[in-house]
Amino acid sequence: MQKVILSNPTDFDGEISIIEQLLMDESLIFHLRKPGKSLKEYEDFLRQIQPKCYRKIVLHSHYELINKYNVKGVHFTETFRQSIDDATLFNTVKMLRKHRLSVSCSLHTLNAIENLSFKADYVFLSPILKSISKTDYVGVFTMDELQFYFHVRKSNTPVYALGGIREENRAFLERIGFQGYVLMGSVWEKYFQAEN
C-alpha cells in the first residue's frame, strides 16, 4: 500500500531537515503543497531540499519548475483543473508523460474518479475521516459505501485515502479497498507537539 506525505501548508523552523529525514524512506512519495507561495518562494523552498530527494517530490503548484528540477511529478489541484479546458488538460498530461512524470489529482466524490477526463497515476479521495488539521473537515463517505464502490468500480486508477488518516489506519483502509493513504496532520502534529 503506497504511503504519501503531504507537506505542512505553512513553513516552520526545522521543516527542511524533517522533510529530508522523511524522504530517507525509499517507498515514500512526498507532495509539496504550499498554497499562497509565489513562484519564487516555492522555488526557494524547493532549493533548500537536497537534490537527491527531488525524484520523490510531487509539485502541487508552479508546475513550470519541472523544467528546472528532476521531480517525480505534478498533482493537479481542483482549482487548476477547473481553470483549463479538457483539451488543454489532455495535452498537458501528454507532455508530462513524455517527460516520464507522474500525474495525480484530488477528488471529492466517487463519480469524479469514474469520470476523470485523463488517466492519472493515482488520485486522492477526501475527506475520508475527521481531519486532524482542519476542524470543520469531516468524512463524507460511509465505510459501506466505499467498500461497495471498490467492489463494483470500473476505473482501475489507484485511490489514496486523505483526510484524518493516521499510520495505524493502514490495514483498515486496505480492507476497504484503498491502494494508498495520505498523511498530513498526523505527521506534522508530532513536530509541533515536540516544540511545545
N, C-alpha and C positions, 0 to 999 in steps of 0.2 A: 504494500500500500504506500503510495507516494506521500511524502511529507513536504509541505511548503511552509515557509515562514514569511509573513508579511511584515515589512518594516513598521516601526512605530511612525505614525504620521508626522509627529513633531520631533525635532532633534533634541538630544540630551547629552550631557557630558559622558564621555567614555563609550558612546554608541558605536563608533567605527571599530574599536577594538573588540567589542562584543559581537558585531556582525562577522568580523574575520574569524573569531573563535567559533561561531556557529557554522560558518562555511567550511570548517575542517571536516564536518560530517559529509562524506562523499556523496551520500544519497539525497542530500537536501537540495531543494530549489529555493532561492531567496527572491522575493518580489520587492522591488524598491518602489514604494509608494510614498511620495512626499507632496501631497496636494498643496497648491499655492506657491510652490517654489518656481522661480523663473528658470529659464534655460541655464543661465549662468550659475545660479545657486544649486540647481540639480546636478549640473556637471561638476561643480566644485565639490559637492558631497561625494559623488561617484569617484572622483580622482583621489580622494583620501583613502579609498579601499585599495588594497594590493591588487595589481593587475592579474595575478594568478587566480583571483577569485571571480573575475568577471564572467567566465563561462557558466557560472551557476546563478547569475543575476538576470532577472527579467525586469524590464523597464515598464512602469505604469504611465509615463508621460515623456514628453520630449524625445519622441521616437527617432528623431534625426541623429541622435547620439550613436545609433547603431553603425553609422559610417565612421565613427572615431574609436569606438570601444568594442572589444570582442566579447559581447554579452551573449547570454543564452537565447533571449528572445524578447518579445513585447507582449503586453497584456492590454487589450482594448477595453477601456472603461465604457460604461454605458453612454456617458456624455460624448465620447469620441465617436462611437458607433452611430449615435443619433445625428452627429454633425456632418456626416458624409453619406452620399447615396450608395446603393448596393454595388453599382459598377465600380466606383472608386474603391470601395472596401475590398471587392474581389481582386482588383488589380494590386492593391496594397498587400494583400495576403500572398498573392502570386510572387511579388517582388521579395517578400520576406522569405518565402520558401526557397526561392532561387539562391538566397544568401544563407540557407540552412539555419534559419532562426525559428524558434518555437513561437506559436501564436496561441494565446489564450484570451478568455474574457470572463466577465462577471455576469451572471444571470440570476433572476429572482423568481422565475416560475418554471414549472416542468415543461409547459408548452414551448417556452423560449428555447429549451435545449433541442426539442424536436424540430423547431422552425428556424434554427440558426442558418443564416444565408451563406456561411462559409464553413470549411472544415477546420475546426480548432483542434489543437493537440490535447487540450483539456479545458474544462470550464469550472469556475467557482459557482456553487449554488448557495445562496444565502437569503435570509438568515435561517439557520438550522436549529440552534438552541438560543437561549437568552444570552445576549452579548456580554462579554466581560468588560469591554472598554466603553461601550455606548449604552447608557442606562435605558434608553427608550427603544432599543433594537431587540425585538424578541422573535423567537422562532415562529414561522408561519405555516409549517408543514407538520402533519401528524406522522408518526413513525409508520403507521399502517399505509398511509398514502405514499410515502417514499418507498417502502418495500414493494408495494404493488407496482409502482412506476418502474422500478428496476427489474421487476419480473416480466413486464409486458412491453417495455420500451422498444422503439425501432432504432433509435440512434445508438451508435456504439462509441460516441465521444465519451472519454473518461470524465466523470463528475467528481469534483472535490468539495467536501463539506466545509462551509465557512460560517462563522458566527457562533460564539460561545464554546468553541472547541478547545478541549484540553488533551494533552498527550494520553491520558487514561481513557479517553473516549474512543481510541483507535479500534479496538476489537468490536465494540458496539456499532460503530459506523460501517465497518467492513461487513458485519452481519446484515445490515440494512441493504447494502449493495454499492456503497460509495467505493471509488477506486483510489481516493486520496483524501487528505484533510489539510486544512489551512489553519495555522496557529498565528495569533497576533497578541491579543490581550493577555493570554495565559503565559506567553513568553516574556513580554515586557513588564508585566506587573511584578515579576520576581526582582528585576533590577531596580524598580522604583521602591519596592519594599526594603531592599538592601540599603538604599541611600538614606532611608528614614530611621 
